[in-house]
Amino acid sequence: MRVLFFTQYYPPETGAAPLRAYHFARELVRKGHDVVVVTGMPNHPSGIKHPAYRRRMAAREQHDGVQVRRCFLCASPKKTFAKRILNQLSFMVTSFFGSLTVRRPDIVLITSPPLFLGVTAWLIALWKGIPFVLDVRDYWPHAAVALGQLSDKRIIKWAERLEMFLYRHASMILAVTPGMVRLMKERGIPERRIVLITNGADTDAFVPKESSGGSDSDNGCTTVLYSGTHGLVHGMDVIIEAADIVRDDPHLRFLLVGDGVAKDGLVSDAQKRGLTNIEFRPSVTPAELVTIIHGAGVCIATTDGSEFSRGTIPVKIFDCMACSRPIVAVLEGDGAELVRRSGGGIVVAPGDADGLAETLRSLAGDRERREKLGRTGCEYVVREYSRRILAGRMEELLGKIAAAERSIRGRHLPLRRYLAIKYTIDFMGAAVLLVLGAPIFLTAAIIIRLDSRGRSVFTQRRIGVHSHEFTIYKFRTMREETPDLATDLLAHEDADYTTRVGRFLRKTGADELPNLVNILRGEMSIVGPRPALYNQYELIDLRSQILGDLVRPGLTGWAQINGRDAISLDEKVRLDAFYVRNCSFLLDLRICLRTLFVVADTR
């Protein structure tokens, strides 16, 4: 399997994002796959490009068998909103051109944020006729809004539209926390299209130290370690306050390792308080971090307790547990639940500096308890959150998607390339038909209103591409009080809900003409399986099994010219499966011509 992997952050950059990308890419190569990573010039999190890359527009490297293509981006140490957007947009453009010459892969994997990078992945997937998988690490723009980084309602609206566009077009969406899964489901994303692949620990590098005695320094002082990004959402002020509370305790010292936008404020606060029991260090390499963790007696993870942070799990938890160090989790939500479930740490409420100070004092004086918590947490992480195991799940998922795509490549073109060309034709055809048919549509609308009470155009919830819900437009053919059921189910009702005009419209299929609006909106096609009702759960499930939800539902389709509503559910799915596996422009033309004859025969 050949994988094209887009990620703006990649080692030598440090942090959760580059390390997650690195381990997935490395493990895929270890399992025999070809991986090309398209990434930016190293500058995260400081915003200053590494010296070796400052004067370079592009670079090609190879690390652990992974081919790495680095592209230019606009980097700046000033973390203003405009600078961030420029940074992300510049990489979106350069990464597109930087990946055009990559040998045609089987699948595209893209990690977000930045969300704009999803546009590049979508375009490349479209260009090469392959699927793409969206790995969502932070739920943007939700995260930016929650952190106060994004407040302009117009920008938020467009960002959410882009977000949902990518969700609709991705073959699968990966989430890193249960909270993120819940948020996606609330946004209407079908659960079957979300896969939970969490962050984890590199259990080959982050391992327990042979002797637990290294947890304390020679003078009996216990080091409390915070390692990772010093960000706005991390709520690290509580560490400074706890250090102030225990400033006279000779058995506790604090070590904060990492960088981020909140670091300067934390350093300034510690200096103003005159704290001598706290030390700040810059970000370090993973190998150096292992040594630092081994030298700590207790590790700490914090968030600010906001609604957004409750759905996050700090990556440092996994690394510290893998090194057999106890965790004090100043968290709520998914992260706190993980620590409780693991048995490898103690949970303190966010912002509770007194509770944190008391917990640290207790652990500093109880070496046996620290060691027990460390062992229990280590066993849990190795069993459940090893990055090697998580990468295996990723490989299995990508393999299934790629194999499924190969089984339905279309008759003459790769399926996705065919669908892209087809939609262009659909869009132009629908636009022309709407213009030419405007007088007919207006006349039909007036007659419908005169014939019975209610609106002329009927709307209904239907299921489209990748099982996403959309609103379909049709001419109303039934009375207002009609139950919201499928046509075949209404046939068993004692009452006849069809209006006089409606009988003619349904008989000729003219009630479907407003579907042209759905085609212009990108929700439907001229030819394809008819869209299922939102509550036709069996049909929706069966179509997803035959990959029938990869194609846009149609104004007409293979099943419609071979029985329409008179055929059974199994027969309808069988006909849909035939269309998906044999789709071509010639078959579409055949269906359109047969539709004209079917309509003529019903008169």
LUMZATOR-595364 format. One record per residue (C-alpha): residue number from 1; x, y, z. Coordinates in steps of 0.02 Angstrom, whole numbers, plus 50000, padded with zeros to 5 digits. Layout:
# LUMZATOR-595364
NUM; X; Y; Z
...
END
This chain:
# LUMZATOR-595364
1; 50000; 50000; 50000
2; 50064; 50173; 49954
3; 50015; 50311; 50077
4; 50029; 50499; 50049
5; 50031; 50581; 50221
6; 50000; 50768; 50242
7; 50050; 50844; 50409
8; 50114; 51020; 50440
9; 50211; 50963; 50594
10; 50344; 50829; 50591
11; 50509; 50794; 50685
12; 50630; 50873; 50723
13; 50482; 50975; 50787
14; 50424; 50921; 50959
15; 50252; 50896; 51032
16; 50104; 50780; 51014
17; 50063; 50820; 50832
18; 50234; 50786; 50753
19; 50265; 50632; 50860
20; 50094; 50556; 50819
21; 50130; 50582; 50634
22; 50306; 50513; 50648
23; 50256; 50353; 50737
24; 50113; 50316; 50618
25; 50226; 50343; 50467
26; 50368; 50241; 50541
27; 50258; 50094; 50589
28; 50175; 50090; 50418
29; 50348; 50078; 50338
30; 50398; 49941; 50461
31; 50247; 49842; 50403
32; 50305; 49851; 50222
33; 50208; 50001; 50155
34; 50276; 50148; 50054
35; 50247; 50313; 50144
36; 50280; 50489; 50080
37; 50259; 50627; 50211
38; 50228; 50803; 50148
39; 50266; 50926; 50287
40; 50329; 51101; 50322
41; 50497; 51175; 50367
42; 50527; 51141; 50553
43; 50476; 51292; 50659
44; 50350; 51230; 50789
45; 50316; 51284; 50925
46; 50432; 51435; 50928
47; 50385; 51497; 50754
48; 50570; 51512; 50709
49; 50632; 51397; 50572
50; 50773; 51281; 50617
51; 50940; 51351; 50554
52; 50966; 51213; 50425
53; 50802; 51256; 50337
54; 50793; 51446; 50345
55; 50851; 51479; 50167
56; 50769; 51329; 50084
57; 50607; 51327; 49985
58; 50594; 51138; 49980
59; 50688; 50985; 50041
60; 50683; 50797; 50020
61; 50741; 50681; 50158
62; 50723; 50503; 50217
63; 50704; 50451; 50398
64; 50677; 50272; 50457
65; 50622; 50224; 50282
66; 50495; 50366; 50271
67; 50513; 50483; 50122
68; 50493; 50661; 50184
69; 50455; 50809; 50071
70; 50469; 50977; 50157
71; 50382; 51129; 50085
72; 50401; 51316; 50116
73; 50286; 51404; 50238
74; 50277; 51577; 50317
75; 50336; 51558; 50496
76; 50338; 51692; 50630
77; 50370; 51695; 50819
78; 50224; 51818; 50834
79; 50070; 51711; 50868
80; 49938; 51833; 50805
81; 49782; 51768; 50717
82; 49839; 51842; 50551
83; 50012; 51763; 50565
84; 49937; 51593; 50605
85; 49820; 51600; 50456
86; 49962; 51654; 50341
87; 50067; 51511; 50406
88; 49930; 51384; 50372
89; 49875; 51453; 50204
90; 50052; 51462; 50137
91; 50081; 51279; 50180
92; 49913; 51232; 50105
93; 49970; 51301; 49937
94; 50151; 51240; 49937
95; 50104; 51066; 49997
96; 49985; 51046; 49851
97; 50120; 51081; 49722
98; 50247; 50984; 49824
99; 50142; 50826; 49813
100; 50091; 50832; 49630
101; 50243; 50731; 49575
102; 50221; 50595; 49705
103; 50188; 50426; 49623
104; 50001; 50389; 49627
105; 49964; 50325; 49804
106; 49824; 50210; 49858
107; 49762; 50327; 49992
108; 49789; 50501; 50065
109; 49803; 50527; 50253
110; 49793; 50704; 50320
111; 49811; 50761; 50500
112; 49722; 50918; 50557
113; 49736; 51054; 50616
114; 49770; 51156; 50516
115; 49600; 51127; 50438
116; 49653; 51214; 50277
117; 49771; 51071; 50243
118; 49616; 50964; 50217
119; 49581; 51064; 50058
120; 49751; 51011; 49990
121; 49718; 50829; 50034
122; 49545; 50836; 49953
123; 49613; 50914; 49793
124; 49756; 50789; 49779
125; 49638; 50644; 49814
126; 49522; 50712; 49680
127; 49666; 50736; 49558
128; 49733; 50561; 49582
129; 49563; 50477; 49599
130; 49592; 50403; 49773
131; 49509; 50416; 49945
132; 49572; 50522; 50089
133; 49561; 50495; 50276
134; 49550; 50643; 50396
135; 49644; 50625; 50561
136; 49572; 50759; 50677
137; 49686; 50796; 50825
138; 49602; 50958; 50881
139; 49420; 50997; 50846
140; 49447; 51158; 50748
141; 49365; 51285; 50735
142; 49275; 51232; 50895
143; 49440; 51234; 50988
144; 49488; 51408; 50926
145; 49318; 51477; 50977
146; 49327; 51396; 51149
147; 49500; 51469; 51178
148; 49446; 51644; 51124
149; 49564; 51642; 50975
150; 49420; 51657; 50851
151; 49270; 51769; 50881
152; 49219; 51841; 50713
153; 49051; 51759; 50673
154; 49078; 51768; 50485
155; 49246; 51681; 50495
156; 49175; 51550; 50614
157; 49032; 51517; 50493
158; 49148; 51491; 50345
159; 49267; 51386; 50448
160; 49124; 51272; 50503
161; 49067; 51256; 50322
162; 49243; 51204; 50272
163; 49247; 51083; 50418
164; 49084; 50999; 50367
165; 49137; 50995; 50183
166; 49292; 50896; 50229
167; 49194; 50781; 50345
168; 49070; 50744; 50204
169; 49206; 50705; 50078
170; 49327; 50606; 50187
171; 49313; 50417; 50173
172; 49339; 50403; 50360
173; 49366; 50523; 50506
174; 49487; 50483; 50647
175; 49463; 50559; 50821
176; 49589; 50557; 50964
177; 49469; 50566; 51113
178; 49294; 50503; 51157
179; 49243; 50684; 51183
180; 49288; 50724; 51004
181; 49183; 50578; 50944
182; 49035; 50646; 51043
183; 49055; 50820; 50967
184; 49062; 50749; 50791
185; 48904; 50647; 50818
186; 48817; 50802; 50883
187; 48863; 50888; 50719
188; 48771; 50751; 50623
189; 48919; 50645; 50569
190; 48866; 50461; 50559
191; 48947; 50358; 50696
192; 49000; 50224; 50572
193; 49115; 50352; 50489
194; 49210; 50398; 50648
195; 49351; 50290; 50714
196; 49433; 50322; 50883
197; 49623; 50308; 50871
198; 49693; 50396; 51023
199; 49864; 50465; 51057
200; 49981; 50350; 51151
201; 50161; 50318; 51206
202; 50311; 50256; 51111
203; 50335; 50105; 51222
204; 50498; 50062; 51134
205; 50579; 50224; 51194
206; 50477; 50272; 51348
207; 50513; 50128; 51465
208; 50532; 50111; 51655
209; 50703; 50138; 51730
210; 50779; 49979; 51801
211; 50798; 50056; 51974
212; 50655; 50156; 52047
213; 50779; 50247; 52156
214; 50806; 50374; 52019
215; 50640; 50454; 52058
216; 50719; 50554; 52198
217; 50876; 50656; 52197
218; 51017; 50620; 52319
219; 50956; 50751; 52443
220; 50784; 50667; 52457
221; 50693; 50802; 52360
222; 50552; 50742; 52246
223; 50544; 50823; 52074
224; 50370; 50865; 52008
225; 50380; 50867; 51818
226; 50269; 50952; 51690
227; 50326; 50915; 51512
228; 50242; 50976; 51353
229; 50163; 51127; 51273
230; 50135; 51279; 51384
231; 49971; 51330; 51302
232; 49818; 51432; 51347
233; 49708; 51280; 51372
234; 49828; 51191; 51489
235; 49786; 51293; 51644
236; 49965; 51290; 51709
237; 49935; 51436; 51827
238; 49883; 51307; 51957
239; 50060; 51238; 51957
240; 50133; 51409; 51998
241; 50005; 51431; 52138
242; 50042; 51258; 52209
243; 50229; 51293; 52203
244; 50196; 51452; 52300
245; 50096; 51356; 52432
246; 50236; 51229; 52461
247; 50380; 51352; 52438
248; 50449; 51312; 52611
249; 50440; 51123; 52588
250; 50618; 51060; 52556
251; 50552; 50893; 52488
252; 50471; 50966; 52331
253; 50540; 51052; 52178
254; 50453; 51089; 52013
255; 50523; 51067; 51837
256; 50425; 51134; 51687
257; 50493; 51076; 51518
258; 50427; 51142; 51353
259; 50375; 51297; 51258
260; 50214; 51384; 51206
261; 50117; 51546; 51203
262; 50084; 51543; 51392
263; 50265; 51514; 51446
264; 50320; 51696; 51459
265; 50173; 51735; 51574
266; 50210; 51584; 51684
267; 50394; 51631; 51700
268; 50347; 51811; 51742
269; 50222; 51754; 51874
270; 50350; 51639; 51957
271; 50478; 51780; 51961
272; 50354; 51903; 52037
273; 50315; 51778; 52175
274; 50501; 51753; 52206
275; 50488; 51564; 52187
276; 50653; 51471; 52198
277; 50578; 51297; 52196
278; 50529; 51301; 52012
279; 50635; 51285; 51855
280; 50589; 51313; 51672
281; 50676; 51225; 51528
282; 50646; 51232; 51340
283; 50578; 51089; 51235
284; 50690; 50936; 51221
285; 50702; 50786; 51106
286; 50606; 50627; 51151
287; 50768; 50540; 51203
288; 50810; 50683; 51321
289; 50632; 50685; 51387
290; 50645; 50501; 51437
291; 50795; 50542; 51547
292; 50705; 50690; 51625
293; 50550; 50585; 51664
294; 50659; 50451; 51744
295; 50730; 50585; 51858
296; 50558; 50641; 51917
297; 50463; 50572; 52065
298; 50291; 50633; 52009
299; 50226; 50692; 51840
300; 50085; 50815; 51821
301; 49956; 50851; 51685
302; 49841; 51003; 51688
303; 49701; 51085; 51590
304; 49597; 51239; 51626
305; 49436; 51142; 51657
306; 49342; 51224; 51512
307; 49211; 51131; 51412
308; 49336; 51110; 51271
309; 49473; 51041; 51383
310; 49357; 50911; 51457
311; 49360; 50823; 51290
312; 49551; 50816; 51281
313; 49680; 50693; 51346
314; 49854; 50768; 51373
315; 49984; 50662; 51282
316; 50108; 50681; 51424
317; 50001; 50561; 51527
318; 50047; 50416; 51413
319; 50234; 50455; 51409
320; 50249; 50473; 51597
321; 50147; 50317; 51633
322; 50252; 50217; 51509
323; 50405; 50267; 51610
324; 50318; 50202; 51767
325; 50292; 50372; 51845
326; 50135; 50417; 51944
327; 50022; 50551; 51872
328; 49935; 50691; 51964
329; 49799; 50740; 51841
330; 49726; 50914; 51867
331; 49590; 50871; 51743
332; 49406; 50841; 51711
333; 49322; 50739; 51577
334; 49406; 50610; 51465
335; 49582; 50637; 51534
336; 49526; 50618; 51714
337; 49426; 50463; 51671
338; 49577; 50384; 51588
339; 49687; 50413; 51741
340; 49554; 50341; 51857
341; 49530; 50190; 51744
342; 49717; 50158; 51732
343; 49746; 50160; 51920
344; 49909; 50250; 51883
345; 49876; 50419; 51963
346; 49772; 50538; 52067
347; 49643; 50661; 51999
348; 49629; 50840; 52065
349; 49497; 50966; 52009
350; 49562; 51097; 51884
351; 49613; 51258; 51970
352; 49622; 51177; 52143
353; 49796; 51234; 52194
354; 49771; 51185; 52376
355; 49715; 51010; 52327
356; 49863; 50994; 52209
357; 49986; 51051; 52343
358; 49915; 50929; 52471
359; 49921; 50784; 52347
360; 50102; 50820; 52302
361; 50152; 50830; 52485
362; 50068; 50663; 52516
363; 50154; 50577; 52370
364; 50323; 50652; 52411
365; 50317; 50568; 52581
366; 50255; 50399; 52517
367; 50381; 50318; 52403
368; 50294; 50149; 52407
369; 50132; 50225; 52344
370; 50221; 50316; 52204
371; 50301; 50155; 52145
372; 50136; 50060; 52151
373; 50046; 50194; 52050
374; 50190; 50197; 51926
375; 50188; 50009; 51897
376; 49999; 50002; 51876
377; 49996; 50147; 51753
378; 50140; 50074; 51652
379; 50053; 49905; 51632
380; 49894; 49993; 51576
381; 49979; 50103; 51444
382; 50081; 49959; 51372
383; 49922; 49856; 51357
384; 49803; 49989; 51291
385; 49898; 50140; 51224
386; 50060; 50082; 51142
387; 50089; 50181; 50983
388; 50140; 50019; 50897
389; 49967; 49947; 50934
390; 49880; 50108; 50882
391; 49979; 50113; 50719
392; 49922; 49934; 50687
393; 49742; 49993; 50699
394; 49781; 50135; 50579
395; 49860; 50015; 50455
396; 49710; 49899; 50463
397; 49590; 50043; 50433
398; 49687; 50116; 50286
399; 49706; 49943; 50211
400; 49519; 49910; 50216
401; 49479; 50077; 50134
402; 49609; 50054; 49997
403; 49552; 49875; 49962
404; 49370; 49929; 49953
405; 49414; 50066; 49829
406; 49508; 49943; 49718
407; 49354; 49832; 49711
408; 49246; 49972; 49636
409; 49362; 50068; 49522
410; 49228; 50094; 49391
411; 49225; 50022; 49217
412; 49337; 50144; 49124
413; 49402; 50270; 49252
414; 49450; 50262; 49436
415; 49287; 50285; 49530
416; 49329; 50450; 49612
417; 49396; 50528; 49452
418; 49238; 50472; 49363
419; 49131; 50547; 49502
420; 49223; 50714; 49493
421; 49199; 50728; 49304
422; 49021; 50668; 49320
423; 48975; 50800; 49449
424; 49044; 50937; 49336
425; 48927; 50876; 49199
426; 48784; 50860; 49325
427; 48808; 51038; 49387
428; 48806; 51113; 49213
429; 48659; 51006; 49160
430; 48557; 51050; 49314
431; 48592; 51236; 49291
432; 48534; 51231; 49110
433; 48377; 51129; 49150
434; 48329; 51247; 49293
435; 48342; 51398; 49179
436; 48250; 51320; 49033
437; 48119; 51238; 49143
438; 48083; 51390; 49253
439; 47913; 51426; 49171
440; 47860; 51244; 49190
441; 47914; 51240; 49372
442; 47819; 51400; 49410
443; 47662; 51334; 49326
444; 47674; 51170; 49422
445; 47695; 51263; 49587
446; 47538; 51367; 49556
447; 47433; 51214; 49508
448; 47489; 51121; 49664
449; 47437; 51265; 49776
450; 47268; 51278; 49691
451; 47236; 51092; 49704
452; 47266; 51071; 49891
453; 47318; 51162; 50049
454; 47504; 51177; 50086
455; 47669; 51227; 50009
456; 47710; 51184; 49829
457; 47884; 51120; 49869
458; 47902; 50979; 49993
459; 48062; 50953; 50096
460; 48119; 50794; 50179
461; 48272; 50726; 50270
462; 48369; 50607; 50159
463; 48536; 50517; 50167
464; 48672; 50557; 50041
465; 48858; 50532; 50014
466; 48948; 50442; 50156
467; 48779; 50425; 50245
468; 48770; 50612; 50281
469; 48597; 50686; 50301
470; 48533; 50823; 50185
471; 48367; 50907; 50142
472; 48288; 50853; 49978
473; 48169; 50964; 49876
474; 48020; 50891; 49784
475; 47852; 50949; 49719
476; 47721; 50907; 49849
477; 47613; 50761; 49793
478; 47526; 50720; 49958
479; 47418; 50806; 50084
480; 47497; 50900; 50229
481; 47445; 50770; 50359
482; 47537; 50626; 50272
483; 47646; 50521; 50391
484; 47834; 50537; 50364
485; 47857; 50362; 50292
486; 47938; 50285; 50139
487; 47826; 50266; 49986
488; 47824; 50075; 49998
489; 47764; 50087; 50179
490; 47629; 50214; 50137
491; 47562; 50090; 50009
492; 47506; 49980; 50155
493; 47409; 50123; 50236
494; 47218; 50119; 50222
495; 47207; 50303; 50177
496; 47259; 50375; 50010
497; 47357; 50532; 50047
498; 47400; 50575; 49865
499; 47323; 50732; 49791
500; 47246; 50738; 49617
501; 47392; 50836; 49544
502; 47509; 50728; 49646
503; 47451; 50568; 49560
504; 47501; 50641; 49392
505; 47667; 50708; 49457
506; 47713; 50542; 49537
507; 47658; 50441; 49385
508; 47770; 50543; 49270
509; 47910; 50568; 49397
510; 47893; 50757; 49378
511; 47884; 50776; 49568
512; 48072; 50745; 49571
513; 48116; 50896; 49462
514; 48159; 51010; 49610
515; 48298; 50884; 49646
516; 48395; 50990; 49520
517; 48423; 51114; 49663
518; 48503; 50974; 49765
519; 48615; 50935; 49617
520; 48674; 51116; 49611
521; 48710; 51107; 49799
522; 48820; 50954; 49773
523; 48703; 50839; 49870
524; 48638; 50737; 49723
525; 48679; 50683; 49547
526; 48572; 50658; 49392
527; 48605; 50470; 49397
528; 48633; 50368; 49555
529; 48541; 50268; 49688
530; 48386; 50358; 49749
531; 48420; 50440; 49919
532; 48354; 50343; 50068
533; 48244; 50422; 50199
534; 48335; 50465; 50360
535; 48238; 50327; 50451
536; 48263; 50188; 50323
537; 48399; 50117; 50433
538; 48410; 49946; 50352
539; 48429; 50018; 50177
540; 48560; 50144; 50238
541; 48659; 50006; 50322
542; 48651; 49888; 50173
543; 48706; 50025; 50054
544; 48855; 50068; 50162
545; 48905; 49884; 50160
546; 48909; 49881; 49969
547; 48995; 50053; 49968
548; 48842; 50125; 49884
549; 48857; 50282; 49990
550; 49018; 50329; 49899
551; 48916; 50398; 49753
552; 48793; 50541; 49759
553; 48610; 50488; 49759
554; 48524; 50519; 49594
555; 48373; 50599; 49514
556; 48354; 50431; 49427
557; 48449; 50269; 49442
558; 48473; 50088; 49393
559; 48346; 50027; 49521
560; 48218; 50157; 49463
561; 48217; 50093; 49284
562; 48210; 49912; 49344
563; 48058; 49915; 49455
564; 48060; 50076; 49555
565; 47957; 50056; 49716
566; 47885; 49887; 49663
567; 48047; 49791; 49699
568; 48101; 49720; 49867
569; 48234; 49798; 49977
570; 48360; 49661; 49939
571; 48332; 49680; 49753
572; 48353; 49869; 49765
573; 48519; 49849; 49855
574; 48576; 49719; 49727
575; 48537; 49841; 49585
576; 48627; 49982; 49678
577; 48779; 49869; 49699
578; 48779; 49832; 49512
579; 48779; 50018; 49473
580; 48921; 50061; 49593
581; 49032; 49923; 49524
582; 48994; 49958; 49341
583; 48969; 50146; 49338
584; 49021; 50234; 49180
585; 48962; 50377; 49071
586; 48891; 50251; 48947
587; 48789; 50168; 49085
588; 48728; 50338; 49144
589; 48673; 50382; 48968
590; 48583; 50215; 48955
591; 48492; 50249; 49120
592; 48440; 50423; 49064
593; 48369; 50358; 48900
594; 48280; 50214; 48987
595; 48206; 50339; 49111
596; 48122; 50433; 48968
597; 48044; 50272; 48905
598; 47989; 50221; 49081
599; 47905; 50390; 49107
600; 47822; 50380; 48935
601; 47757; 50204; 48972
602; 47673; 50262; 49134
603; 47564; 50391; 49048
END
